[in-house]
Amino acid sequence: MKWFDSHCHLKSFSDNGTLDEILVHAKSNFVIRLTAVGTSLEDWNLYQNLSQKYSGFVYYSVGLHPCYVDEKFEIQIEKIEPFIGDEFHPVALGEIGLDYFHLPKDKSSAKALVGFQKVAFSKQLDLAIKYDLPIIVHSRNSFSDCIEILESKGVNWNRVLFHCFSEGIEEIRILNDRGGHASFTGILTYKKNHSLREAAMKQGLENLILETDSPYLTPEPKRGKSNKPGYLRHLGNFICEKYGIKPEVLAHQTFYNTNKFYDIN
């Protein structure tokens, strides 16, 4: 059985000296591939180095997360292209997008920041289109605006993945009708998220992609602890029990789907 954690963050484990342990734990739980998703200049070099050190196991992306966008965002975006041209290049551009949840309370400041986020999103989409890279979208309280910007850019929707999908059936229909994808995290296991589970069912096993988003969003029964890639199996087990799928079937299909999205052989 083989699992692919499509989206995780490893910097905190590297910073606290537990990364080797985390990666060993992942492999012992049959997570044999993972994508370390970039959020800013603070982690791009680390993830590129890890992709070189753990070739075939750790893959990575580069992108400026909307929560790290400020008035100087262009300085960071200008540093993305050299990674794309490097021998150890990213498998995707992301995570990029819009986040209206973490905006400042001051309306004027919030409006200015939304403007910066939209321009940063747009400029990074230009890079993804230029190099035909898959796009990992961060969308929080901003689904309609994200869709609108993606549409305006004429993206190849088959290359678009809304990570940590937390919307409902209508939003998954809008996304899937265009050919886009959603990936699901441990929040799928939380009792209150009935509509999210319906959305996962609507997308269907043939398009299902899973992620931990570790160290965040730990699935049941490990909720309350720091999440890690090796906990992907708990999300998988929940889906199998909920929808009557054998673990081997789910692991095989999601592994295939994730490799296909990232264009990994």
N, C-alpha and C positions, 0 to 999 in steps of 0.2 A: 504494500500500500504506500502511495506517495502523495504528499500534500504540498501545495504551493501557497505560501503566505504572500498574497499579491501586494500587501501594503503594510509596512512596519517602520518604526523609527528606532534606530540603534544607538544614537548619540549618547543618550543618558546611561546606557549600559557601558559604553566605552569610557565615559567620564568617571563612572564609579568603580571601574575595574572588573566588572562582571561579564563583559561581552563574551569571552571564551566560554564561560559556563552557560550563557544563554544560547549560544550556537550549538554547543554539545547537546543541551536539553532539546533544542529544536530537532536535531537529527535523530535523537533517541525517541522522539514522538513522530517520526516519519515525515517531518517537514524537511524536504531535501532541496527545496528552492525557496528563496524569498527575495522580495524587492525592498531595499532600503530607500525610502522615499525622501527626497530632499525638500527642505523648507526654506533655506537661506544659505548664504556663503559659509555660515557656521558649520554646516554638515556636508557640503558637496565634496570637498576634498577627502574627508574621512570615508565617505561611502564609495568614492571612486577607488581609493586605496583598498578597501575591503573587497570590492569586486575583483580587484587584481589578485589579492591574497587568497581569496576563496572563490576562484573562478569556477563557474558552473554551479555554485551554491548560492552566492550572494550576487544579486544584480542591483542596479541603483537607478535613480532618476534625479534630475536637477530641476528646480523650480523655486520661485519666490512665493511662498505661502501668503495669502492675503493678510493674515495677521501680522506679518513682518513688513508689509508695505507702508512706507511713509513718504515724505516729500523728496527723499533721496533715493527712491526705488530704482531709478534708471541706472545708477552706479552698479547695483547688483545685477540687474538684467544684462548689462553689457558684458558681464563675465561668464554668462552661460554658454555662449557659442563656442569658446575654446574647448569646453568639455565635450561638446558634440563632435568636434573634429578629432578628438584624441583617440588613440588606439583602444583605450578602455573607456568607451563611450557609454552614455546612459541609454537605457532601454525605453525611456519615456521622458516627457517633459511634464513635470508636476512635483508637488501638487500646487496647482494654480487655480484661481477662481475668485469668488467673492464671499465675504463673511460679514453679515449684518448683525450678528449676535454679539460680537465683541467690540462694537463701536463705542466711542466715548459718549457720555450723557449729553454733553453740550451739542446742540443741534447744528451749529455752524461748523464745529470741528468734525462732527460725524459726516456732514455733507461733503466736506473737503476730502475726508478720508475715503469715502465711497468713490469720489471722482478719481482719486489716485489708484484705488483698487481696479476700477474699470479700465483705466489706461494700461496698468501693469498687466492685467489679464489679456488685453488685446495685443499688446506687444509680444507677450510670450506665445500667444496663439500664432502670431506671424512666424515665429521661429519654428514652432511645431509643424506648421504647414510647409515652410521652406524645406525642412529636412524630413518630412513625412514621418514624424515621430508620434507614437501614441500619446494621448493627453489624459492626465489624471486630474480630474476636476474636484476642487473643494467647494462645496456649496452649502452654506448655512444661512437659513432664512433668506435665501436669495435665488431660489430655483428658477423663477421666471426670467430674471435678469441674466442669469448664466445662459439659459437657453437662447435668449434674444441675442446675446453677444456672439455665441457660437454660430448661430444661424447667419448673423451678419457677416461673419468671416468665411462662410462657405466651407466649413470643415468637413472632412471625411468622417462621418458619424461612426463608422465602424472602428475608428481610432480613438473614440471618446469613452472614458470611463468615469462615472460619478462615484467617487469613493465614499465609504461610510454612508451609504444611502439611508436616509431617515424619513423619506416622504411616503406617500401612499400610492394606491392603485392608479389614480389618474396621472400622477407624475411619472410612474414607471411606464405607463402607456405612451405618454408623450415622448419619453426617452427612447423606448424600444421601437416605436413606430418610425423613428428616424434612423434606426440602426445602431443607436448608442447602447451602452452597457451600464449596469450598476453593480457595485460590489458591496457585500454585507459583512458587518462586524458582529461582535459579541452582543450588541444591543438587541439583536434578533432574539436572544434567549431571555430577555427581560419580560416579565409577565404582562406588563401593560401594553406591549407593542404588538397588538393584534393586527392592526392595519399594515404594519411593516412586514409581518409574516405573510399577509395576503399579497403584498407587493412582490415578495420573493417568489411566491408560488406563481404569480402571474408572469414573471420574467421567465420562469421555467428552468429546469435542470440543464437544458442544452445551452443556456447562456449564463448560468450561475458562476459567479466569481466570489471567492471568500478572502477575507483579510482579518488580521488581528488589530491593526492600527496600534500595536503595542508601542509604548507601555500603557496605552489608554484602553478604555472600553472592555475591560476583562469580562469574558462570558461566564455565565453560571456553569458549574458550581464554584468557580474560583473568584467570583465577584468580590471586590473588596481588597484584592491583592493586585500588585503591579502585573500588568499583562505582559506576555512574552510570546514569541512566534510558536513555541511548542504547545501553546494552549489552543491552537487552531483546531485540534482534534475534538476539543470540547464543543466548539461551535458545530463542527461536522457531526458529532454524535447527536446533538440536539436536533439538527435538521433531519437526520436519519430516523430518529424516533418520532418526530412530529409528522413526517410525510411518508413514512414507510419505505425508505430507501436503504439499501444495503451500504455499509460504509465503503466497501471496495468500489461500488458503482459511483458513489458521490465523489470519492477521492480521485478516481480515474477521470471523471468528466470535468471536474473543476480544475484539475491539473492540466488537462488538455485545453480547456477554455482560456486559462491564464497564460499558458505558453503561446497560444494563438494570438491573444491580444497584444502581448509584448513582442511578438515575432521572434520567439526563442525556439530554436530547433531542439 
